[in-house]
């Protein structure tokens, strides 16, 4: 989003749709900031550059976290 960094974009996304799953790809340290800011089980990050296998692992990890959260209730 123009004028917003990743953490602020994530904050706005989750404000509009708290149940939204987000995989944030970033080339800098804002990923850790965004994850802690969100405090949300449906938010994960991946550091650029990444391979197709790393992207798949990140998606699968996020999927497992969401499933665990749903099962817990």
C-alpha positions, 0 to 999 in steps of 0.5 A, spaced: 500 500 500 502 506 498 505 510 504 504 504 509 510 499 511 508 491 511 507 492 519 501 497 518 498 494 512 498 488 516 495 491 521 489 494 517 488 488 513 487 484 520 482 490 522 478 489 516 478 482 517 480 479 523 480 472 521 484 473 514 490 468 514 496 472 511 503 470 509 507 476 509 513 476 504 519 481 506 526 482 504 527 486 511 526 485 519 519 488 519 516 480 518 518 479 526 515 486 527 509 484 523 508 477 526 509 480 534 504 486 532 499 481 529 499 476 535 495 472 531 495 465 529 493 466 522 499 470 520 506 468 518 512 470 515 517 468 510 524 472 508 526 474 501 529 471 497 525 464 498 525 458 494 518 454 492 520 449 497 521 454 502 514 458 500 511 451 500 513 450 507 511 456 510 504 455 507 504 448 510 506 451 517 501 457 516 495 451 515 497 447 520 497 453 525 490 455 523 488 448 523 490 447 530 487 453 532 480 451 530 481 444 533 482 448 540 477 452 539 
